[in-house]
Amino acid sequence: MITGLALFLAFYPLESLERGRSLCIIKNISGYNCPGCGTTRAVSAVLKGKFAAAYSYNPFIIIIFPLLSWLIFRELANSIHTIWRWSAEKRRARHT
C-alpha cells in the first residue's frame, strides 16, 4: 500500500496537490497548519527531485522521507521473503 502511494505521488502533478481543499482535519477546523501539513506535497516534490520545494512544504521532510523509504524497503523485503519461503515450501512439498 505504501509503495502504491509512493508511485501515485511520483507521477501525480504537484500543482494538483497545491489546489483545492486541504486534507488536514486540523487545518480545516482551526485554520492553522499542523506539523504534518504539507507532507503529501513534500513527498511528491522529493520524488520529482524538487528538494527546495519539498522543504518549503514541510521542513520535517528531512526526517519523513528517509523513514518512508525505509518502510517501503522493509515492506518489499518482507514480501519477497514471504514469497520465497512460500515457493520453497511448495517445492519441498512436491518432492516428498
N, C-alpha and C positions, 0 to 999 in steps of 0.2 A: 504494500500500500504506500509506504514511504517512497519507494522507488518510482511508483507511478506518479505521485505528486511532484517529485523532482523532475521527471520527464515533462510533465504538463507545464511546470513553471519555466523550464528551459526553452520551450517553444511558444508559450503564450506571450503575446505582445505586452511589454511592460507598460505602455501607455494605457492599455485597457484596465490595468490594475490601479492606475492613478485616478481614473474617473469613477464616478458613482459613489454609492454609499459605502461607508467603512464596514468591514466585517466584525469589528471590535464592539462588543456589547458595552464595555465601559465607556468607550468614546461616544457611542450613540446615546447613552443615557446621560453622561456627565458633560460631554463636550471636550474632555481632556484626554490626551494620549496616555495609554498605559505603557508599561515597559516593553510590552510585546508589539505595540503598534508599529507598523511598517515592516514587520518581519517577512511577510509574504513578498512584498515588493523588493526587500533587500536580498532575499534568497534568489528571486528571479533575476535581479541585477547581477549578482555574483555569477550565476550560471551563464550569463551573457558576457561576462568579463568586464562589467561596468562597476569596478570596485569603489570608486569615489561616490557614485550614485548610491550604491548599497550602503555605504557608511552613513550617507546623509539620511537615508530612510530609517535606519536603526543602527546606532553605533555598536549594539550588542552582537551584530553580525560577526564580529571578530571571534566571539565565543560560540555563537549559534551554528555557524556554517561548519566548522570542524567537527562539532558534536553531531550534527545531522549527517555529515559524511561518514563518520564512524558508525552511526546507527545503520545507515544504508549498507555499508560494507559488512557489518555483523549480520544483518538480515540476509544478505546474499550468501555469505559464507555458511550460515546455518542452513539455508535452503539447499545449497549444493551438497553439504554434508549429509543432510537428511535423504536427499535423492540418491546419493552414492551408497549410503548404508542400506536403503531400501532395495536398490538394484543388486547389491552384494548378497543380501538375504534371499532374494529371488533366485540368483544364480546358485547359491548353496542348496536351496530347496529343490531345484531341478536335478542336481547331481546326487541327491540322496534317495 
